[in-house]
Amino acid sequence: MARGHMKVHVLQHVPFEGLGSIAGWLDARGARVTWTRFFHEARIPALGEVDLLIAMGGPMSVNDEAVWPWLRPEKQFVREAITRGVAVLGVCLGAQLIASALGARVVPNPEKEIGWFPIEAIQAASGYAPMPHTRPVFHWHGETFELPPGAVRLARSEGCENQAFQLGRNVVGAQFHLESTPETVRALVHHCAADLVPGPYVQSSQQLLATPGEAYAAGNARMDDLLAYVTDGLVLPFTRR
């Protein structure tokens, strides 16, 4: 990435699903971060002001446009960003938004997937976004996406066939949460406890909150790798501090 200030815009859907470890990565690079917080105001910026678009998670469905009318312009914004070559990273709901914006269906997954479960990297060769191979990663979703036209599947899990995809060089959607910290997991357990119904891929709140720190550190390190990958090649104007 060329030297300069990276302009990042974050699409945040609920106050308890923020950037997690992504915030530290952006801060270390002096990124200029702006937000659309749909739970306050659905103001979307001009695309000319964005180098990297990050769409975060949320408990709603991308299909709930009648309930959350801002979903329609949000999808349009994501679609235009991809068309114009903006780097885009979608996490959980954010990945589903990318898929839906590009015409792919988002549907209920056969099983809810909530907790620390391993994923399998499908595309491990160079030229594809880095994915975890054996370590468990954090999940919290009940829906899944079909692959958008032209996308390459990057990962699967035992409980969900489409875990991540890549479109072109700078667009990646991942259903799992590599950015998770103990604080973000506690917030999800507090605000979304009703999701924790018994199932083959649903852990209890006690299991979720007892996760050792090395699991978070491993996921955060891979998120750093993923952010470096999607922003690689961005040409930014030089700006003196």
Backbone as JSON, one array per atom type, in Angstrom:
{
  "sequence": "MARGHMKVHVLQHVPFEGLGSIAGWLDARGARVTWTRFFHEARIPALGEVDLLIAMGGPMSVNDEAVWPWLRPEKQFVREAITRGVAVLGVCLGAQLIASALGARVVPNPEKEIGWFPIEAIQAASGYAPMPHTRPVFHWHGETFELPPGAVRLARSEGCENQAFQLGRNVVGAQFHLESTPETVRALVHHCAADLVPGPYVQSSQQLLATPGEAYAAGNARMDDLLAYVTDGLVLPFTRR",
  "N": [[0.85, -1.19, 0.0], [0.61, 2.14, -0.9], [2.3, 5.01, 0.54], [0.58, 7.1, 2.84], [-2.56, 8.46, 4.06], [-4.9, 6.16, 4.85], [-8.27, 6.04, 4.01], [-10.99, 5.01, 5.7], [-14.18, 3.54, 5.88], [-16.74, 2.56, 8.05], [-19.4, 0.35, 8.35], [-21.72, 0.03, 10.7], [-24.0, -1.87, 12.55], [-25.28, -2.45, 14.96], [-24.83, -1.25, 18.32], [-23.26, -2.97, 19.89], [-21.64, -4.52, 18.28], [-18.81, -3.84, 17.23], [-15.6, -2.85, 15.9], [-13.72, -4.49, 17.14], [-10.63, -6.18, 17.24], [-9.82, -5.05, 14.88], [-9.75, -2.32, 15.1], [-7.32, -1.64, 16.38], [-5.46, -2.34, 14.41], [-6.06, -0.52, 12.36], [-5.59, 1.9, 13.7], [-2.84, 1.73, 14.19], [-1.85, 2.23, 11.71], [-2.46, 4.8, 11.15], [-4.94, 5.33, 10.01], [-7.74, 7.13, 8.68], [-10.8, 7.1, 10.01], [-14.22, 6.81, 9.41], [-17.74, 6.6, 10.13], [-20.83, 4.89, 9.52], [-23.43, 4.61, 11.53], [-25.98, 2.72, 11.79], [-27.89, 2.39, 13.73], [-28.17, 4.83, 14.81], [-28.12, 6.9, 12.8], [-28.68, 6.81, 9.34], [-26.61, 7.74, 7.54], [-24.76, 7.87, 4.63], [-21.54, 8.07, 3.2], [-19.9, 9.9, 0.47], [-18.57, 7.92, -2.14], [-16.08, 8.61, -3.13], [-14.57, 9.28, -0.99], [-13.58, 7.06, 0.24], [-11.29, 4.45, 0.83], [-11.15, 1.9, 1.91], [-13.79, -0.16, 2.75], [-15.56, -1.37, 5.45], [-17.8, -3.7, 6.52], [-19.67, -4.55, 9.22], [-20.98, -6.96, 11.68], [-24.3, -8.04, 12.82], [-27.52, -8.61, 14.36], [-29.73, -8.7, 12.69], [-31.41, -9.76, 9.62], [-30.25, -9.71, 6.24], [-32.35, -9.79, 4.57], [-34.41, -8.41, 5.68], [-35.64, -5.96, 4.75], [-38.05, -4.61, 4.91], [-38.37, -4.22, 7.59], [-36.01, -2.97, 8.38], [-35.39, -0.38, 6.71], [-33.09, 0.91, 5.81], [-31.42, -1.0, 4.82], [-31.66, -1.36, 2.08], [-30.51, 1.02, 0.68], [-27.99, 0.67, 1.82], [-27.03, -1.74, 0.72], [-26.91, -0.95, -1.95], [-24.88, 0.95, -1.76], [-22.71, -0.67, -1.01], [-22.56, -2.28, -3.3], [-21.91, -0.35, -5.27], [-19.43, 0.46, -4.28], [-17.87, -1.84, -4.66], [-18.02, -2.05, -7.45], [-16.59, 0.22, -8.2], [-14.05, -0.4, -7.44], [-13.24, -0.17, -4.79], [-11.66, -1.37, -1.85], [-13.14, -3.95, 0.01], [-14.31, -5.34, 3.0], [-16.22, -7.74, 4.53], [-17.83, -8.8, 7.47], [-19.42, -11.47, 8.89], [-22.69, -10.63, 9.15], [-21.95, -8.55, 7.47], [-20.59, -9.88, 5.4], [-22.71, -11.31, 4.32], [-24.2, -9.16, 3.43], [-22.6, -8.21, 1.31], [-22.82, -10.41, -0.44], [-25.64, -10.43, -0.9], [-25.97, -7.87, -2.0], [-24.81, -8.26, -4.43], [-26.48, -9.94, -5.72], [-26.71, -12.58, -4.84], [-28.29, -15.2, -2.96], [-29.27, -15.03, 0.48], [-29.77, -17.2, 3.05], [-31.44, -19.23, 5.6], [-29.13, -21.1, 7.52], [-28.6, -24.66, 7.69], [-28.02, -25.32, 10.36], [-27.69, -23.4, 13.35], [-24.69, -21.65, 14.08], [-22.71, -21.1, 16.6], [-20.11, -20.17, 18.47], [-16.82, -21.52, 19.17], [-15.4, -22.97, 16.57], [-13.63, -25.02, 14.22], [-12.53, -23.99, 10.9], [-12.18, -24.94, 7.46], [-9.75, -24.24, 5.14], [-10.27, -23.6, 1.75], [-9.08, -22.51, -0.52], [-5.88, -22.36, -0.47], [-3.67, -21.51, -1.75], [-1.16, -19.15, -2.95], [-2.2, -15.85, -3.81], [-4.76, -15.84, -2.99], [-6.97, -14.75, -0.37], [-5.75, -14.94, 2.98], [-6.65, -17.65, 5.07], [-7.67, -19.16, 8.19], [-6.45, -22.41, 9.19], [-6.46, -24.74, 10.94], [-6.99, -23.99, 13.59], [-9.67, -23.27, 15.9], [-12.2, -20.84, 15.15], [-14.19, -17.91, 15.9], [-17.71, -18.01, 15.79], [-20.97, -16.66, 15.05], [-23.83, -17.01, 13.9], [-26.92, -17.53, 12.1], [-27.76, -17.63, 9.56], [-26.73, -18.05, 6.12], [-24.73, -17.43, 3.16], [-25.19, -17.69, -0.41], [-22.76, -18.08, -3.0], [-21.66, -15.09, -4.52], [-21.92, -14.07, -8.01], [-19.05, -14.93, -9.84], [-17.43, -15.09, -7.61], [-14.98, -16.68, -5.46], [-14.94, -19.49, -3.44], [-13.6, -19.55, -0.21], [-13.46, -20.87, 2.26], [-14.84, -23.41, 4.43], [-16.93, -25.02, 6.89], [-17.69, -27.66, 9.23], [-20.29, -27.23, 9.99], [-21.27, -25.38, 8.16], [-21.27, -24.73, 4.8], [-20.48, -22.56, 3.14], [-18.26, -20.44, 4.15], [-16.53, -18.32, 3.67], [-15.63, -15.97, 1.1], [-14.06, -14.69, -1.87], [-13.83, -11.94, -4.05], [-12.53, -10.89, -6.99], [-9.57, -8.99, -6.35], [-9.63, -7.44, -4.01], [-11.9, -7.76, -2.43], [-13.48, -9.31, 0.18], [-15.49, -11.58, 1.95], [-16.35, -12.85, 5.1], [-17.83, -15.22, 7.16], [-17.27, -15.71, 9.8], [-15.75, -14.51, 12.91], [-12.91, -13.12, 13.12], [-11.99, -10.91, 14.35], [-12.71, -10.91, 16.96], [-12.75, -10.16, 20.46], [-12.31, -10.7, 24.02], [-14.07, -8.82, 25.13], [-15.9, -8.2, 23.02], [-17.13, -10.67, 22.66], [-18.32, -11.08, 25.17], [-20.19, -9.03, 25.02], [-21.87, -9.91, 22.94], [-22.88, -12.27, 24.08], [-24.32, -11.13, 26.15], [-26.23, -9.45, 24.83], [-27.44, -11.08, 22.92], [-28.4, -13.42, 24.01], [-30.64, -15.02, 23.67], [-30.22, -16.44, 21.37], [-28.8, -18.67, 22.05], [-29.62, -21.5, 21.89], [-29.96, -25.04, 22.38], [-27.92, -27.04, 20.26], [-26.06, -28.77, 17.66], [-23.9, -27.19, 16.94], [-23.76, -25.09, 18.71], [-22.48, -23.45, 21.37], [-22.48, -23.18, 24.96], [-23.11, -20.28, 27.06], [-21.28, -20.3, 29.12], [-19.16, -21.81, 28.06], [-18.43, -20.13, 25.94], [-17.51, -17.83, 27.25], [-15.36, -18.78, 28.62], [-13.22, -19.08, 26.99], [-9.8, -19.38, 26.18], [-7.14, -16.87, 26.16], [-5.29, -17.21, 24.08], [-6.7, -18.17, 21.89], [-8.15, -15.96, 21.0], [-5.98, -14.29, 20.33], [-4.79, -15.69, 18.22], [-6.81, -15.59, 16.25], [-7.03, -12.79, 15.92], [-4.49, -12.18, 14.9], [-4.66, -13.42, 12.42], [-6.71, -11.91, 11.32], [-5.36, -9.48, 11.07], [-3.61, -10.24, 9.01], [-5.47, -10.66, 6.99], [-6.58, -8.08, 6.64], [-4.29, -6.74, 5.75], [-4.0, -8.05, 3.35], [-6.37, -7.38, 1.82], [-6.04, -4.67, 1.54], [-3.7, -4.4, 0.2], [-1.92, -3.01, -2.44], [-3.49, -0.77, -2.69], [-3.52, 2.53, -3.79], [-2.5, 5.34, -2.32], [-2.66, 8.85, -1.75], [0.25, 10.71, -0.88], [0.55, 12.1, 2.31], [1.57, 14.53, 4.53], [2.13, 14.29, 8.02]],
  "CA": [[0.0, 0.0, 0.0], [1.41, 3.36, -1.01], [2.29, 5.8, 1.77], [-0.46, 8.12, 2.92], [-3.59, 8.18, 5.04], [-5.97, 5.34, 4.33], [-9.61, 6.48, 4.41], [-11.78, 3.81, 5.98], [-15.54, 3.78, 6.35], [-17.27, 1.38, 8.74], [-20.86, 0.21, 8.43], [-21.99, -0.62, 11.98], [-25.44, -2.09, 12.56], [-25.73, -2.38, 16.35], [-23.72, -0.69, 19.11], [-22.43, -3.98, 20.55], [-20.79, -5.21, 17.31], [-17.88, -2.87, 16.67], [-14.46, -3.32, 15.12], [-12.86, -5.44, 17.84], [-9.19, -6.02, 17.03], [-9.56, -4.27, 13.66], [-9.49, -0.93, 15.51], [-5.9, -1.49, 16.64], [-4.75, -2.41, 13.12], [-6.26, 0.75, 11.67], [-4.92, 2.96, 14.46], [-1.39, 1.61, 14.0], [-1.53, 2.72, 10.37], [-2.9, 6.18, 11.02], [-6.11, 5.42, 9.13], [-8.82, 8.07, 8.99], [-11.97, 6.22, 10.08], [-15.55, 7.39, 9.55], [-18.72, 5.57, 10.47], [-22.28, 4.96, 9.44], [-24.01, 3.82, 12.62], [-27.38, 2.66, 11.37], [-28.76, 2.45, 14.91], [-28.36, 6.26, 15.12], [-28.46, 7.68, 11.6], [-28.26, 6.08, 8.15], [-25.93, 8.65, 6.6], [-23.72, 7.16, 3.89], [-20.68, 9.08, 2.59], [-19.57, 9.78, -0.95], [-17.58, 6.87, -2.34], [-14.78, 9.18, -3.4], [-13.87, 9.49, 0.27], [-13.35, 5.76, 0.87], [-10.34, 3.48, 0.27], [-11.52, 0.59, 2.45], [-15.12, -0.23, 3.35], [-15.7, -2.5, 6.35], [-19.19, -3.93, 6.93], [-19.62, -5.4, 10.41], [-22.09, -7.87, 11.9], [-25.53, -7.56, 13.43], [-28.49, -9.7, 14.54], [-30.79, -8.67, 11.7], [-31.17, -10.44, 8.35], [-30.17, -8.81, 5.08], [-33.64, -9.87, 3.88], [-35.43, -7.69, 6.46], [-35.69, -4.58, 4.27], [-39.29, -3.99, 5.36], [-38.17, -3.86, 9.0], [-34.86, -2.07, 8.42], [-35.38, 0.17, 5.35], [-31.76, 1.36, 5.4], [-30.69, -2.1, 4.18], [-31.65, -1.21, 0.62], [-29.42, 1.9, 0.26], [-26.7, 0.12, 2.23], [-26.61, -2.71, -0.3], [-26.54, -0.17, -3.12], [-23.58, 1.54, -1.46], [-21.72, -1.75, -1.09], [-22.44, -2.67, -4.71], [-21.17, 0.7, -5.97], [-18.05, 0.42, -3.82], [-17.2, -2.95, -5.35], [-17.93, -1.7, -8.88], [-15.57, 1.25, -8.38], [-12.74, -0.89, -7.07], [-12.91, 0.05, -3.39], [-11.44, -2.59, -1.06], [-14.31, -4.19, 0.87], [-14.25, -6.48, 3.9], [-17.48, -7.97, 5.22], [-17.74, -9.74, 8.58], [-20.7, -12.07, 9.29], [-23.74, -9.92, 8.4], [-21.29, -7.79, 6.41], [-20.34, -10.79, 4.27], [-24.02, -11.57, 3.73], [-24.57, -7.94, 2.7], [-21.88, -8.22, 0.02], [-23.45, -11.42, -1.29], [-26.97, -9.96, -1.29], [-25.81, -6.71, -2.88], [-24.38, -8.72, -5.75], [-27.51, -10.79, -6.31], [-26.72, -13.93, -4.3], [-29.28, -15.39, -1.9], [-28.9, -15.27, 1.87], [-30.82, -18.11, 3.5], [-31.12, -19.88, 6.87], [-28.22, -22.23, 7.49], [-29.25, -25.83, 8.3], [-27.82, -25.26, 11.8], [-27.02, -22.23, 13.89], [-23.27, -21.89, 14.38], [-22.36, -20.11, 17.62], [-19.05, -20.68, 19.32], [-15.47, -21.68, 18.62], [-15.33, -24.17, 15.75], [-12.61, -24.85, 13.16], [-12.91, -23.92, 9.49], [-11.24, -25.56, 6.52], [-9.41, -23.37, 4.01], [-10.46, -24.25, 0.45], [-8.07, -21.95, -1.42], [-4.74, -22.04, 0.38], [-2.55, -21.1, -2.59], [-0.92, -17.72, -3.03], [-3.16, -15.18, -4.68], [-6.06, -15.82, -2.32], [-6.93, -14.18, 0.97], [-5.35, -15.94, 3.97], [-7.7, -18.21, 5.93], [-7.17, -20.11, 9.2], [-6.45, -23.8, 8.71], [-6.82, -25.76, 11.92], [-7.46, -23.44, 14.87], [-11.07, -22.82, 15.94], [-12.49, -19.41, 15.04], [-15.45, -17.6, 16.56], [-18.89, -17.9, 14.92], [-22.27, -16.34, 15.64], [-24.74, -16.76, 12.78], [-27.96, -18.5, 11.82], [-27.97, -17.63, 8.11], [-25.53, -18.19, 5.3], [-24.85, -16.84, 1.83], [-24.73, -18.35, -1.61], [-21.64, -17.32, -3.54], [-21.99, -14.12, -5.56], [-21.35, -14.4, -9.32], [-17.63, -14.65, -10.0], [-16.69, -15.22, -6.35], [-14.29, -17.93, -5.18], [-15.12, -19.91, -2.05], [-12.32, -19.62, 0.49], [-13.46, -21.71, 3.45], [-16.06, -24.09, 4.84], [-16.84, -25.67, 8.19], [-18.58, -28.82, 9.34], [-21.67, -26.78, 10.14], [-21.66, -24.38, 7.15], [-20.44, -24.95, 3.61], [-19.91, -21.31, 2.62], [-17.78, -19.65, 5.28], [-15.83, -17.11, 3.21], [-15.44, -15.88, -0.34], [-13.26, -13.59, -2.4], [-14.24, -11.46, -5.36], [-11.42, -10.08, -7.47], [-8.39, -8.95, -5.49], [-9.76, -6.65, -2.79], [-13.21, -7.92, -1.79], [-13.55, -10.58, 0.93], [-16.53, -11.73, 2.94], [-16.12, -13.97, 6.01], [-18.96, -15.39, 8.05], [-16.77, -15.85, 11.16], [-15.29, -13.28, 13.54], [-11.5, -13.13, 13.5], [-11.73, -9.68, 15.1], [-13.3, -11.03, 18.29], [-11.99, -9.98, 21.7], [-13.19, -11.08, 25.14], [-15.11, -7.8, 25.32], [-16.95, -8.32, 22.01], [-17.87, -11.9, 22.91], [-19.19, -10.82, 26.32], [-21.31, -8.19, 24.57], [-22.79, -10.75, 22.18], [-23.56, -13.15, 25.04], [-25.28, -10.31, 26.9], [-27.31, -8.89, 24.01], [-28.04, -12.06, 22.03], [-28.48, -14.68, 24.76], [-31.76, -15.83, 23.18], [-29.74, -17.29, 20.28], [-28.05, -19.81, 22.58], [-30.49, -22.67, 22.05], [-29.16, -26.25, 22.17], [-27.71, -27.47, 18.89], [-24.75, -29.41, 17.5], [-22.86, -26.19, 16.75], [-24.04, -23.97, 19.6], [-21.87, -23.61, 22.68], [-23.15, -22.47, 26.06], [-22.47, -19.01, 27.43], [-20.11, -20.62, 29.95], [-18.09, -22.2, 27.15], [-18.01, -18.96, 25.17], [-16.8, -16.88, 28.1], [-14.17, -19.41, 29.19], [-12.23, -19.28, 25.93], [-8.49, -18.83, 26.57], [-6.68, -15.71, 25.41], [-4.53, -17.54, 22.85], [-7.64, -18.32, 20.77], [-8.39, -14.61, 20.48], [-4.75, -13.78, 19.73], [-4.6, -16.34, 16.92], [-7.77, -15.02, 15.32], [-6.68, -11.39, 15.66], [-3.33, -12.18, 14.01], [-5.11, -13.74, 11.06], [-7.44, -10.73, 10.83], [-4.33, -8.54, 10.61], [-3.16, -10.73, 7.7], [-6.56, -10.45, 6.03], [-6.64, -6.65, 6.35], [-3.13, -6.41, 4.91], [-4.25, -8.6, 2.01], [-7.38, -6.66, 1.05], [-5.59, -3.3, 1.27], [-2.47, -4.43, -0.58], [-2.08, -2.46, -3.77], [-4.2, 0.51, -2.7], [-2.64, 3.67, -4.07], [-2.99, 6.44, -1.51], [-1.84, 10.04, -1.89], [1.14, 11.01, 0.25], [0.09, 13.2, 3.15], [2.43, 14.74, 5.7], [1.47, 14.41, 9.32]],
  "C": [[0.89, 1.25, 0.0], [1.26, 4.2, 0.26], [1.23, 6.88, 1.72], [-1.46, 7.75, 3.98], [-4.71, 7.37, 4.38], [-7.31, 5.83, 4.89], [-10.51, 5.26, 4.5], [-13.17, 4.21, 6.43], [-16.09, 2.47, 6.89], [-18.78, 1.45, 8.75], [-21.15, -0.62, 9.68], [-23.5, -0.69, 12.19], [-26.06, -2.07, 13.96], [-24.56, -1.92, 17.2], [-22.79, -1.73, 19.71], [-21.63, -4.84, 19.56], [-19.94, -4.17, 16.59], [-16.72, -3.55, 15.97], [-13.62, -4.38, 15.83], [-11.4, -5.15, 17.56], [-8.85, -5.21, 15.78], [-9.19, -2.84, 14.02], [-8.0, -0.7, 15.74], [-5.08, -1.5, 15.37], [-4.87, -1.08, 12.38], [-5.53, 1.88, 12.37], [-3.42, 2.93, 14.24], [-0.94, 2.15, 12.65], [-2.01, 4.14, 10.12], [-4.1, 6.36, 10.11], [-7.09, 6.47, 9.62], [-10.13, 7.31, 8.88], [-13.24, 7.05, 10.27], [-16.54, 6.25, 9.69], [-20.09, 5.92, 9.91], [-22.8, 4.03, 10.52], [-25.52, 3.79, 12.41], [-28.35, 2.7, 12.54], [-28.95, 3.88, 15.38], [-28.87, 7.02, 13.9], [-27.87, 6.98, 10.38], [-27.64, 7.02, 7.13], [-24.74, 7.92, 5.96], [-22.88, 8.18, 3.13], [-20.56, 8.93, 1.08], [-18.47, 8.75, -1.11], [-16.19, 7.41, -2.62], [-13.94, 9.38, -2.17], [-13.42, 8.19, 0.91], [-12.32, 4.94, 0.09], [-10.71, 2.06, 0.67], [-12.88, 0.71, 3.12], [-15.19, -1.5, 4.19], [-17.15, -2.59, 6.81], [-19.18, -4.96, 8.06], [-20.91, -6.21, 10.56], [-23.3, -7.21, 12.51], [-26.54, -8.7, 13.48], [-29.6, -9.73, 13.5], [-30.43, -9.51, 10.47], [-31.07, -9.42, 7.23], [-31.49, -8.81, 4.31], [-34.74, -9.04, 4.55], [-35.55, -6.22, 6.04], [-36.97, -3.87, 4.72], [-39.17, -3.51, 6.81], [-37.08, -2.81, 9.15], [-34.67, -1.46, 7.03], [-34.02, 0.66, 4.89], [-30.95, 0.26, 4.74], [-30.6, -1.91, 2.68], [-30.58, -0.23, 0.16], [-28.05, 1.4, 0.71], [-26.18, -0.87, 1.2], [-26.19, -1.99, -1.58], [-25.16, 0.45, -2.95], [-22.46, 0.5, -1.56], [-21.49, -2.16, -2.53], [-21.64, -1.63, -5.49], [-19.7, 0.72, -5.56], [-17.28, -0.67, -4.55], [-17.01, -2.62, -6.83], [-16.82, -0.7, -9.13], [-14.18, 0.83, -7.91], [-12.3, -0.58, -5.66], [-12.64, -1.3, -2.73], [-12.59, -2.74, -0.07], [-14.07, -5.45, 1.69], [-15.58, -6.59, 4.62], [-17.33, -9.05, 6.27], [-19.15, -10.18, 8.98], [-21.85, -11.43, 8.51], [-23.13, -9.13, 7.25], [-20.99, -8.64, 5.19], [-21.65, -11.11, 3.55], [-24.52, -10.37, 2.95], [-23.88, -7.87, 1.35], [-22.55, -9.19, -0.92], [-24.8, -10.95, -1.8], [-26.89, -8.78, -2.25], [-25.46, -7.11, -4.29], [-25.32, -9.76, -6.35], [-27.56, -12.21, -5.81], [-27.75, -14.03, -3.16], [-28.6, -15.55, -0.55], [-30.07, -16.03, 2.49], [-30.46, -18.67, 4.87], [-30.14, -21.03, 6.66], [-28.92, -23.44, 8.11], [-29.12, -25.86, 9.83], [-27.28, -23.89, 12.18], [-25.58, -22.62, 14.24], [-22.82, -20.77, 15.31], [-21.31, -20.72, 18.54], [-17.74, -20.8, 18.57], [-15.38, -23.03, 17.91], [-14.33, -23.95, 14.62], [-13.24, -24.67, 11.78], [-11.82, -24.59, 8.66], [-11.0, -24.61, 5.35], [-9.54, -24.17, 2.71], [-9.39, -23.81, -0.53], [-6.88, -21.5, -0.58], [-3.54, -21.55, -0.43], [-2.35, -19.59, -2.54], [-1.87, -17.1, -4.04], [-4.55, -15.14, -4.1], [-5.9, -15.28, -0.9], [-6.58, -15.27, 1.99], [-6.51, -16.35, 4.87], [-7.07, -19.09, 6.99], [-7.31, -21.54, 8.69], [-6.98, -24.79, 9.75], [-7.38, -25.18, 13.21], [-8.95, -23.08, 14.8], [-11.15, -21.3, 15.8], [-13.89, -19.18, 15.61], [-16.57, -17.37, 15.54], [-20.09, -17.41, 15.73], [-23.22, -16.0, 14.48], [-25.75, -17.89, 12.65], [-28.28, -18.59, 10.34], [-26.63, -17.81, 7.4], [-25.8, -17.61, 3.92], [-24.58, -17.88, 0.75], [-23.62, -17.49, -2.21], [-22.11, -16.33, -4.59], [-21.38, -14.53, -6.9], [-19.88, -13.99, -9.4], [-16.79, -14.81, -8.75], [-16.07, -16.6, -6.23], [-14.51, -18.27, -3.71], [-13.76, -20.11, -1.4], [-12.3, -20.61, 1.64], [-14.84, -22.31, 3.68], [-15.86, -24.57, 6.28], [-17.78, -26.86, 8.19], [-20.03, -28.39, 9.39], [-22.16, -25.84, 9.05], [-20.72, -24.46, 5.96], [-19.78, -23.67, 3.1], [-19.53, -20.41, 3.8], [-17.11, -18.35, 4.86], [-15.7, -17.16, 1.7], [-14.59, -14.66, -0.68], [-13.76, -13.24, -3.78], [-13.16, -10.53, -5.87], [-10.27, -10.12, -6.49], [-8.65, -8.33, -4.13], [-11.11, -6.74, -2.12], [-13.27, -9.3, -1.14], [-14.71, -10.51, 1.9], [-16.26, -12.97, 3.78], [-17.26, -14.05, 7.01], [-18.54, -15.41, 9.53], [-16.1, -14.57, 11.62], [-13.84, -13.4, 13.99], [-11.16, -11.93, 14.38], [-12.16, -9.77, 16.56], [-12.29, -10.81, 19.4], [-12.87, -10.49, 22.84], [-14.33, -10.1, 25.36], [-16.24, -7.96, 24.29], [-17.77, -9.6, 22.2], [-18.8, -11.73, 24.11], [-20.41, -10.0, 25.9], [-22.33, -9.01, 23.8], [-23.57, -11.68, 23.12], [-24.62, -12.36, 25.81], [-26.49, -9.92, 26.06], [-28.05, -9.94, 23.19], [-28.17, -13.43, 22.7], [-29.59, -15.6, 24.25], [-31.34, -16.74, 22.03], [-29.13, -18.59, 20.78], [-28.98, -20.96, 22.92], [-29.66, -23.91, 21.76], [-29.09, -26.65, 20.7], [-26.31, -28.04, 18.75], [-23.6, -28.42, 17.35], [-23.15, -24.92, 17.55], [-23.42, -24.27, 20.96], [-22.65, -22.81, 23.72], [-22.43, -21.16, 26.35], [-21.23, -19.27, 28.29], [-18.92, -21.01, 29.08], [-17.54, -20.99, 26.4], [-17.13, -18.03, 26.01], [-15.53, -17.46, 28.71], [-13.06, -19.61, 28.17], [-10.89, -18.64, 26.32], [-8.02, -17.72, 25.63], [-5.95, -16.05, 24.13], [-5.45, -17.76, 21.65], [-7.96, -16.97, 20.15], [-7.15, -14.1, 19.74], [-4.52, -14.39, 18.36], [-5.55, -15.78, 15.88], [-7.44, -13.59, 14.95], [-5.48, -11.3, 14.72], [-3.74, -12.5, 12.58], [-5.96, -12.62, 10.48], [-6.47, -9.68, 10.35], [-3.84, -8.94, 9.22], [-4.22, -10.45, 6.63], [-6.7, -8.98, 5.66], [-5.48, -6.22, 5.46], [-3.36, -6.89, 3.48], [-5.23, -7.74, 1.22], [-6.96, -5.23, 0.74], [-4.3, -3.27, 0.46], [-2.75, -3.91, -1.99], [-2.89, -1.18, -3.83], [-3.2, 1.63, -2.92], [-3.22, 4.88, -3.36], [-2.09, 7.65, -1.71], [-0.97, 10.26, -0.67], [0.61, 12.23, 0.99], [1.03, 13.34, 4.33], [1.58, 14.83, 6.96], [1.67, 15.82, 9.86]]
}
